[in-house]
Amino acid sequence: MVKLEELRKKVKEKILLKGFTGTGKTYTAVKIAEVLLERGEKVVAVDTEDGMGKDLLKLPEELLEHLTLHICGNYNEFRKALDTLKGGDNKLVIVDSLSHLKDYARREARLRLLRDGKFYMGEKTVKIDNPDTYTLRGYQYALPNIWEDYFLGDLVHCGANIVATLMVDPLTDFTDYDGAFDIVLQMYYIDEEEKRKWKAKILKNRGRSDETVGKGLNNPPEQLTKLFKKEG
C-alpha cells in the first residue's frame, strides 16, 4: 500500500514555458527558483544559451550558495549536466532552453561521422570526401533523434521539479516536447500604458481542471511562484 505522504513526495511539477524571445520565460523560471532558494532548497540551472546569468545576478547573494549552474554549449556538456542530476536531492531543475537539444544532438552525430570519415548506406560504405560540405541525410537523423529523446527522458525523470523553456514562433501551439510536461504555457506580453504585462495561454494543465486549458493567465511569474509557495 502506498502512503499518501510518500505519494505526495514523489509527485513533481514539470512545467514548460514556450514563447518567442523576450516573453518572460527565463525571468519566470528564475522567480520560481528564488522561492525555493529562499527555503534553502537546492536548485540546478542548466543554461544552454549562456543568457540566464543576468537574471540570476538579481537574486540576493546569500541565495546563490544553494544554486548550481551548468553552462552548456554542446552535446557532451549537456549530457554531463544531466548525469549530475541522477540520485541527487535537488528540489528544482531549470533548463533554459530546450531549443538547442536537437542542434546539439545533430551536431554531435555529424562530428562522430566525420571522425570516422565514412557512413553506411545499407551494406555499402560511403567515404566522406569533403568534411566542410557534409551534412546528415535521411536515416542518419535517427541517432540524434534518439539522443534527443534520451535527453528529455533523463530530465523529466531526475526526481526534481522541472521548469524548462523553449523558444517557439508565436503561432506555434504544440511541439514534440509538450507530452513530457504537466503544465505547458504559451508565454507572451502586452504593453499597456507604457508598462509591460506578462501573459500566458494555458495549453496543458495535467491533473487539474480541463476547463483552464485554452484560457489566459495573467502574470505567470506570480501565479507559478504561488504554486511552489503552496508546496512549501
Secondary structure as UniProt FT lines:
FT   HELIX           4..10
FT   STRAND          14..19
FT   TURN            21..22
FT   HELIX           25..38
FT   TURN            39..40
FT   STRAND          43..47
FT   HELIX           53..56
FT   TURN            57..58
FT   HELIX           61..66
FT   STRAND          67..71
FT   HELIX           75..83
FT   TURN            84..87
FT   STRAND          92..96
FT   HELIX           98..100
FT   HELIX           101..116
FT   STRAND          118..121
FT   TURN            122..123
FT   STRAND          124..127
FT   TURN            131..133
FT   HELIX           138..141
FT   HELIX           142..156
FT   STRAND          161..167
FT   TURN            170..171
FT   TURN            176..177
FT   HELIX           178..180
FT   STRAND          183..192
FT   TURN            193..194
FT   STRAND          195..205
FT   TURN            206..207
FT   HELIX           210..212
FT   TURN            213..214
FT   STRAND          216..218
FT   HELIX           220..231
//
